[in-house]
Amino acid sequence: MNILQSLAEMGDMTEQVIATDFLLASKSAVRNYAITLSETTTPEVRDVLRRHLDTSIDTHEEILRFMMKKGYYHVNDPQEQMKVDMKTADTAPTLQQ
């Protein structure tokens, strides 16, 4: 079975994997825009970067809310998050079979 077939059979887990990847990418974008913004001296470029940073923060929040609503991410319950992470970790090796 190839990886695409494995993912297709995962159902909600596929959605969780995609959402998690998107959350991590959006967090990286926030960090990168913030760093770049702090190193920019041109006011026009700073304005553009600030708008992109704001959009990235909004996107991160939207993904986070989605994941919390779906039960994929438990910000205020580390024990529950550990259960979700362990389930994900147990599932990951089966994707290669």
Z-matrix of the N, CA and C atoms (Angstrom, degrees):
N
C 1 1.443
C 2 1.530 1 108.56
N 3 1.336 2 116.42 1 132.41
C 4 1.467 3 118.02 2 179.91
C 5 1.524 4 110.96 3 -85.50
N 6 1.307 5 115.86 4 171.57
C 7 1.471 6 120.60 5 -174.50
C 8 1.528 7 112.52 6 -64.02
N 9 1.324 8 118.47 7 -35.05
C 10 1.465 9 120.36 8 178.80
C 11 1.519 10 111.36 9 -65.53
N 12 1.325 11 117.19 10 -40.53
C 13 1.461 12 119.83 11 176.45
C 14 1.524 13 110.24 12 -64.73
N 15 1.310 14 116.64 13 -41.12
C 16 1.462 15 120.21 14 178.30
C 17 1.518 16 110.96 15 -60.96
N 18 1.321 17 116.74 16 -44.22
C 19 1.463 18 120.39 17 179.01
C 20 1.517 19 111.36 18 -63.88
N 21 1.316 20 117.07 19 -41.11
C 22 1.460 21 120.97 20 -179.13
C 23 1.521 22 111.55 21 -61.76
N 24 1.302 23 117.23 22 -33.45
C 25 1.463 24 121.56 23 -179.74
C 26 1.522 25 112.92 24 -80.47
N 27 1.313 26 117.66 25 -7.09
C 28 1.460 27 121.06 26 -177.02
C 29 1.524 28 113.05 27 -83.78
N 30 1.328 29 119.76 28 -16.10
C 31 1.452 30 122.06 29 177.46
C 32 1.513 31 113.17 30 59.09
N 33 1.348 32 115.56 31 -118.40
C 34 1.464 33 121.12 32 -177.97
C 35 1.522 34 112.27 33 -60.60
N 36 1.322 35 117.20 34 -29.60
C 37 1.455 36 120.10 35 -179.30
C 38 1.523 37 110.18 36 -62.78
N 39 1.327 38 117.49 37 -36.38
C 40 1.458 39 120.74 38 177.37
C 41 1.519 40 110.17 39 -61.30
N 42 1.323 41 116.17 40 -45.14
C 43 1.459 42 120.93 41 178.89
C 44 1.529 43 110.20 42 -60.51
N 45 1.315 44 116.41 43 -41.64
C 46 1.457 45 120.77 44 179.36
C 47 1.523 46 111.06 45 -64.04
N 48 1.319 47 117.30 46 -42.42
C 49 1.464 48 121.55 47 -179.80
C 50 1.526 49 110.22 48 -63.01
N 51 1.322 50 116.13 49 -45.07
C 52 1.466 51 120.51 50 179.86
C 53 1.530 52 110.07 51 -64.37
N 54 1.334 53 117.05 52 -45.31
C 55 1.466 54 120.80 53 -179.80
C 56 1.531 55 110.92 54 -62.36
N 57 1.325 56 116.98 55 -41.72
C 58 1.466 57 120.61 56 179.56
C 59 1.522 58 110.75 57 -63.66
N 60 1.316 59 115.78 58 -43.49
C 61 1.462 60 120.01 59 178.24
C 62 1.531 61 110.74 60 -61.85
N 63 1.322 62 115.94 61 -42.48
C 64 1.464 63 121.37 62 178.96
C 65 1.532 64 110.51 63 -64.91
N 66 1.335 65 117.06 64 -40.50
C 67 1.468 66 120.92 65 178.55
C 68 1.523 67 110.63 66 -62.03
N 69 1.324 68 116.54 67 -45.16
C 70 1.466 69 120.27 68 179.63
C 71 1.531 70 111.43 69 -64.71
N 72 1.326 71 116.57 70 -39.28
C 73 1.466 72 120.22 71 178.65
C 74 1.529 73 110.41 72 -66.22
N 75 1.327 74 116.87 73 -40.03
C 76 1.467 75 118.78 74 -179.73
C 77 1.526 76 110.74 75 -68.86
N 78 1.327 77 116.86 76 -35.91
C 79 1.470 78 120.28 77 176.53
C 80 1.518 79 110.40 78 -63.48
N 81 1.309 80 116.09 79 -40.67
C 82 1.464 81 121.31 80 177.60
C 83 1.532 82 110.45 81 -64.01
N 84 1.319 83 117.05 82 -40.72
C 85 1.472 84 120.63 83 178.48
C 86 1.525 85 110.56 84 -62.30
N 87 1.335 86 116.94 85 -43.56
C 88 1.478 87 120.60 86 178.18
C 89 1.519 88 109.86 87 -58.60
N 90 1.307 89 115.97 88 -48.16
C 91 1.470 90 120.51 89 -178.95
C 92 1.529 91 110.93 90 -62.00
N 93 1.318 92 116.94 91 -45.92
C 94 1.467 93 120.66 92 -177.93
C 95 1.528 94 112.19 93 -65.81
N 96 1.332 95 117.43 94 -42.13
C 97 1.468 96 119.50 95 177.17
C 98 1.526 97 110.86 96 -64.18
N 99 1.330 98 117.48 97 -40.87
C 100 1.466 99 120.55 98 -179.94
C 101 1.531 100 110.95 99 -63.06
N 102 1.308 101 116.55 100 -43.75
C 103 1.470 102 120.15 101 178.97
C 104 1.527 103 110.27 102 -64.15
N 105 1.319 104 116.01 103 -47.39
C 106 1.466 105 120.14 104 -178.89
C 107 1.522 106 110.61 105 -62.90
N 108 1.312 107 116.59 106 -40.93
C 109 1.464 108 121.26 107 178.63
C 110 1.530 109 111.21 108 -60.01
N 111 1.322 110 116.04 109 -39.86
C 112 1.467 111 119.32 110 -178.54
C 113 1.528 112 112.49 111 -71.40
N 114 1.327 113 116.78 112 -16.21
C 115 1.461 114 120.41 113 -177.84
C 116 1.529 115 112.97 114 -105.43
N 117 1.320 116 116.75 115 3.12
C 118 1.463 117 121.35 116 -176.75
C 119 1.513 118 110.42 117 -95.75
N 120 1.325 119 115.86 118 137.95
C 121 1.467 120 119.40 119 -178.74
C 122 1.527 121 113.10 120 -108.32
N 123 1.301 122 117.97 121 -15.21
C 124 1.465 123 121.31 122 -177.77
C 125 1.530 124 110.14 123 -85.03
N 126 1.334 125 118.17 124 123.74
C 127 1.465 126 121.05 125 -177.79
C 128 1.536 127 113.55 126 -58.27
N 129 1.318 128 117.35 127 -38.61
C 130 1.463 129 119.96 128 -179.11
C 131 1.530 130 111.21 129 -66.40
N 132 1.324 131 115.41 130 -42.37
C 133 1.470 132 119.83 131 178.64
C 134 1.526 133 109.46 132 -66.82
N 135 1.317 134 116.50 133 -40.53
C 136 1.461 135 121.07 134 178.59
C 137 1.526 136 111.01 135 -59.07
N 138 1.331 137 117.34 136 -41.42
C 139 1.467 138 121.09 137 178.76
C 140 1.525 139 111.33 138 -62.91
N 141 1.318 140 115.75 139 -43.81
C 142 1.473 141 120.06 140 179.11
C 143 1.525 142 110.21 141 -63.68
N 144 1.322 143 116.59 142 -46.19
C 145 1.459 144 120.21 143 179.73
C 146 1.526 145 112.03 144 -63.51
N 147 1.311 146 117.01 145 -37.58
C 148 1.462 147 121.53 146 178.65
C 149 1.534 148 110.15 147 -63.14
N 150 1.333 149 117.09 148 -41.12
C 151 1.469 150 120.55 149 177.70
C 152 1.533 151 110.25 150 -64.53
N 153 1.327 152 116.25 151 -43.00
C 154 1.466 153 119.74 152 177.79
C 155 1.530 154 111.17 153 -64.24
N 156 1.314 155 116.59 154 -39.55
C 157 1.462 156 120.78 155 177.30
C 158 1.528 157 110.25 156 -61.33
N 159 1.322 158 117.02 157 -46.38
C 160 1.467 159 120.79 158 179.13
C 161 1.528 160 111.38 159 -59.89
N 162 1.321 161 116.36 160 -42.30
C 163 1.468 162 120.74 161 178.02
C 164 1.524 163 110.73 162 -63.99
N 165 1.313 164 116.27 163 -41.40
C 166 1.469 165 120.50 164 179.50
C 167 1.529 166 111.23 165 -65.05
N 168 1.308 167 117.07 166 -39.68
C 169 1.469 168 120.90 167 177.37
C 170 1.523 169 109.91 168 -64.23
N 171 1.325 170 116.71 169 -44.01
C 172 1.470 171 120.45 170 178.29
C 173 1.530 172 111.33 171 -62.05
N 174 1.321 173 116.71 172 -41.21
C 175 1.459 174 121.39 173 178.82
C 176 1.522 175 110.60 174 -63.69
N 177 1.318 176 116.43 175 -44.79
C 178 1.466 177 120.79 176 178.44
C 179 1.524 178 110.25 177 -58.75
N 180 1.321 179 116.86 178 -44.87
C 181 1.461 180 120.83 179 -179.89
C 182 1.532 181 111.21 180 -63.40
N 183 1.305 182 116.33 181 -41.01
C 184 1.470 183 120.51 182 179.86
C 185 1.536 184 111.29 183 -63.95
N 186 1.312 185 116.73 184 -43.48
C 187 1.471 186 120.30 185 178.11
C 188 1.525 187 109.97 186 -65.40
N 189 1.323 188 116.63 187 -43.03
C 190 1.460 189 121.12 188 179.57
C 191 1.522 190 111.02 189 -59.92
N 192 1.322 191 116.96 190 -45.61
C 193 1.479 192 120.78 191 178.81
C 194 1.536 193 110.47 192 -61.86
N 195 1.324 194 116.74 193 -41.94
C 196 1.463 195 121.27 194 178.00
C 197 1.524 196 110.30 195 -59.11
N 198 1.331 197 115.80 196 -47.46
C 199 1.457 198 120.40 197 -177.93
C 200 1.527 199 111.71 198 -66.05
N 201 1.321 200 116.93 199 -37.59
C 202 1.456 201 120.21 200 177.64
C 203 1.530 202 110.44 201 -66.25
N 204 1.313 203 116.44 202 -42.51
C 205 1.472 204 121.39 203 179.81
C 206 1.529 205 111.16 204 -62.04
N 207 1.323 206 116.54 205 -37.90
C 208 1.458 207 121.90 206 -178.65
C 209 1.532 208 112.83 207 -81.22
N 210 1.337 209 116.79 208 -10.36
C 211 1.462 210 120.11 209 -178.77
C 212 1.518 211 113.73 210 83.91
N 213 1.335 212 116.52 211 17.68
C 214 1.460 213 121.08 212 179.60
C 215 1.527 214 112.49 213 -87.58
N 216 1.327 215 115.79 214 -19.69
C 217 1.464 216 119.71 215 -174.59
C 218 1.523 217 108.71 216 -141.95
N 219 1.319 218 116.04 217 125.80
C 220 1.466 219 122.20 218 -175.82
C 221 1.523 220 108.77 219 -119.72
N 222 1.316 221 115.39 220 88.23
C 223 1.463 222 121.59 221 -175.48
C 224 1.525 223 111.98 222 -62.25
N 225 1.312 224 116.60 223 -40.04
C 226 1.467 225 120.51 224 -173.62
C 227 1.524 226 113.92 225 -100.94
N 228 1.321 227 117.81 226 8.22
C 229 1.463 228 121.04 227 -178.51
C 230 1.532 229 109.68 228 -137.01
N 231 1.332 230 116.45 229 83.84
C 232 1.471 231 120.45 230 -176.79
C 233 1.537 232 113.28 231 -58.06
N 234 1.324 233 117.22 232 -34.94
C 235 1.466 234 119.98 233 -179.84
C 236 1.530 235 110.69 234 -64.89
N 237 1.318 236 116.39 235 -43.94
C 238 1.469 237 120.29 236 178.62
C 239 1.521 238 110.49 237 -67.02
N 240 1.321 239 116.63 238 -38.51
C 241 1.470 240 119.87 239 177.79
C 242 1.519 241 110.66 240 -63.72
N 243 1.308 242 116.54 241 -37.08
C 244 1.468 243 120.66 242 177.86
C 245 1.529 244 109.74 243 -61.58
N 246 1.324 245 117.88 244 -39.68
C 247 1.469 246 120.88 245 178.49
C 248 1.528 247 110.53 246 -63.16
N 249 1.328 248 116.34 247 -44.34
C 250 1.466 249 120.58 248 179.11
C 251 1.521 250 109.96 249 -62.76
N 252 1.323 251 116.86 250 -44.50
C 253 1.465 252 121.17 251 -179.57
C 254 1.531 253 111.31 252 -63.77
N 255 1.317 254 116.82 253 -39.27
C 256 1.467 255 120.38 254 179.91
C 257 1.529 256 110.56 255 -67.23
N 258 1.319 257 116.93 256 -40.58
C 259 1.466 258 120.69 257 177.79
C 260 1.533 259 109.76 258 -62.04
N 261 1.326 260 115.74 259 -43.02
C 262 1.465 261 120.41 260 178.85
C 263 1.520 262 110.58 261 -63.72
N 264 1.315 263 116.27 262 -43.70
C 265 1.469 264 120.53 263 179.90
C 266 1.529 265 111.30 264 -64.29
N 267 1.335 266 117.48 265 -36.95
C 268 1.457 267 120.88 266 177.72
C 269 1.523 268 112.20 267 -68.52
N 270 1.329 269 116.52 268 -30.33
C 271 1.462 270 121.22 269 -177.55
C 272 1.525 271 112.16 270 -80.51
N 273 1.317 272 117.25 271 -32.97
C 274 1.471 273 121.59 272 -174.43
C 275 1.530 274 113.91 273 -53.75
N 276 1.336 275 119.90 274 -45.57
C 277 1.475 276 118.81 275 -178.38
C 278 1.535 277 113.53 276 -63.35
N 279 1.321 278 117.73 277 -25.05
C 280 1.463 279 119.67 278 -178.03
C 281 1.521 280 112.23 279 -73.95
N 282 1.321 281 118.30 280 -13.34
C 283 1.458 282 120.88 281 -179.47
C 284 1.517 283 112.07 282 -68.38
N 285 1.286 284 118.28 283 -23.71
C 286 1.463 285 122.03 284 -176.59
C 287 1.522 286 112.54 285 -87.39
N 288 1.310 287 117.62 286 -7.57
C 289 1.470 288 120.45 287 -176.67
C 290 1.501 289 111.60 288 -82.18
